[in-house]
Amino acid sequence: MSSTRSFWITGATRGLGMAMAEQLLADGHRVAVSGRHTHELEALIELYGPRLLHLPGNLHELADAQSAGQRLQSQWGTLDVLIINAGTCDYLAPNLPAAEIFEQILQSNWHATEQALASALPLLARGENPRVMAIFSRYSALQRYSPAQSPAGHNSLPHWVREQRNALGDLGVKLMVAAPQSTKSPVSNALALPEQWTADSAAQELLSKLDGEHRELVLEVLDPTLLWPLPSED
């Protein structure tokens, strides 16, 4: 990535989303982040000033997602890359019972993904070589209903995103999906073993693939909490 571009990263409070923002800012790009206000974010704002735009709010709430899109429209008027970090735990309520965590990761990321993409589309349509990268954890890639069903847009968030590929293509927007391998509908014949990815190493690898022609990347993570930490007080 040589020229300066405009990015919007969702789920950027900590972990992978924050690491991607840091690397893009260090490379000279303009970055908007959706996530909670943290000490790490304050440090980045102080360091990079107007090149970093914080979009507060919860993207799984429709009003907040629309507000984020309106803010981008008024500040930039265009967007080159949307990175949907849909493995994130940013939208979980504090002190959520352990039995509800995985279900809430899936549900909150589903709503945030749909609404962030809808808010970004008019901006991406005016972007330069626009792209969407959607990243999923093992938990956000779970099927909503019976695991015995075949994955499809109504029960699998990665599949729902894939079903948007033609509509995005009509606007000139390329889509890349990074997700765990599905045993029911594998995207590659290669064996992908879980790796000890850190937030920084995964961010570097994913960003290095952004301008390639890959439509699918297999992302198997040994310790998901290194990329998508559970919420904590800051």
N, C-alpha and C positions, 0 to 999 in steps of 0.2 A: 504494500500500500504506500505509494509514493506521494500522490497528491492529497491535499487536505480535503476531508469529507466531513459530513454531518452524520452523527450516530445517535440513536436512541436505544438505551439499554434498560430493559425492565428487570425487576428483581435484583437491584444493585446495592442493597444495603450492606451486604458483606459477601465474603466468599467469591465465587466465580464472577458474578456481575461486577463487583467492585474491582477485582483484578483486571477484568477486561477494560473497564473505564480507565484505570491507572495506566495501562499499557497504551491505549489509544491516545490519551492526553499527552503522554510522554513522546508519542510519535507526531504530535502537532495537530491532531484532529480536534474537531468541535464535538462535544459529547453532552447529551442530555441523559440524566439518570433518574429512574423512578425507584424510590426506596425511602426508608426512614432516615431522619436526620441523625447522624452519628458524629463522633469525634473524627473518624477517618474522613468523612465527607467534608467536615469543616476544614480539615487540613488541605484537602484537594482544592476546595474553593479558594482558600488563601493562596495556594501555589499557582493555580491556573486561571483564576479570575473569570473573565467573561467567556472563556472557552468552555466552561463547565456550567451547565444549566440543571438545577435541581427541580424535579417535578414531584412535589410531595403528594401524598394521598395513596389510596389503595386501589389498584387498577382492577380488582375484581368488583369494585363498586362502579356502576355505569357513570355516575356523575363525575367521579374522580378521573376516570379514563377519558371522558369527553373534555374535562378541564385540561388534562395534560395535552391533548391534541390541540386545543385552542391556544394554549400557551406556546407550543411549538410553532403554530401558525403565526402568532403575533411576533414572536422573537426571530424566527428563521424563515418561515414561509415555505420551507422545502426540507426534505430529508433524503439522505442517500442510503442509509442502512438502518434497519430495525433489527435489533438483537433481542429476541424473546427468550429470556432466561426462565423457562417454564419448569425448571426443577426446584425453583426457589421455595423457601419456607417463609418469605417475607410477609405473606398475607395471613399467617396463622395468628390467632388470638393468643395472648400470653396465658400461661397456666392451663392450656388445653389438655384435657384428659388424654393419657397415652393411647387409649383405645380409639380415639378419634383422629389422631394425628395424620395417618396415612390417607384416610378418606378426605380430610380437609386439605391436604396438600394437593390431591387430585382436583377436587372441586374448585378451590380458590384459583389454582393455576389455569383451569379450564376457562373460567369467566375472565380472568385477566388476559389470557391469550386472545380470546375472541374480541374483547373490547379494545385492547391495545392495537391489534391489527386493523380494526375498523377505523380507529382514530388516526392511524398512520397512513392509510392508503392514499388520501388526497395529497399528502405531503410527499410520499414516495413517487407518486405519478409525475411530480415535478422535479424529482431528483436526478442526479447524474449516475447512470449505470446502477439503478436502485436494486437493492437486495434485502431479503429477509433471511435471517438465520434463526431457526427455532431449536432450542436446546432442552432436552428432557432428561429427568432422572428416572431411575427404575420405578419410583413411586408415582411420579406424574404420568408415566407411560402405562400405568395399570389400566385394565379395562373397567369401565364403570359398572358393567353388569356381569353376568355370568362369564367366568373365564373360559367356559366351554364354547362360547360363541366365537365366530371368526371376527378378528379386528375389523372395524369399520368406523366411519365418521361419527356414528351415533354413540359408540361405546369406547372409542380410543382417541385420546387427544392428538397424538402424533398422526393418526390417520385423518382426523378432521383437518389438521393443518395441510397434509398432503393433498387433500381434496380441494384446497384453495389454489393449487398450483396453476391450473388453467386460467382462473380469473386473474391471478397475479400476472401471469404471462401476457394476458391481453393488455395489461398496463405497462408492459416492459419490465416487470419486476421478477427477478430470479429468486428462487426459494431453495434453501439448503436446510435439511433436517438432520440434527445430531441427536441420536437416541440409542438406548440399549437395543440389542438385537432381539427381534421377536421370533419365537420358535414357530409361531403359526404362519407368519409371512416375513421370512428373513429377507433383508435387502442385499445380503452378500453371502456367498458360499464360504467365505473365509471364516475360520474360527477366531472369535474375538474373546480373549480372556480378560477378566477385570484387571485393571492396572491401578497402581498407587498414584493416581493423579492428585496433585495439589491444585489449589485455585490458580496459582501463577502458571504452573506448567500446562494445565488444561486451557487457560486463557491464551497462552502463547500458541499452542497447537491449533486451537480453533480459529484464531484470527489469521494464522498463516494459511488456512484453507479457504478463507472468505472469498477471495477473488478467483478461485479455481472453478472448474466446471462440475465439481461434485454436486449431485443432487441429494445424496445421502452420506452421512458419516455414522459409523458405529461407535458409540461412546459407552464403554463399560467401566464403571468406577468401583474400586475396591472399598473405599470409605466415603460414602456420599456426604457425610457431615463436613468433610474438608472443602467441598464445593458449595454445599447448600446448608450452612449452619442453622440450627434451630434458633428461634428468636431468643433474645436476651435483652435485659435492660442495659442502656448505654449511658 
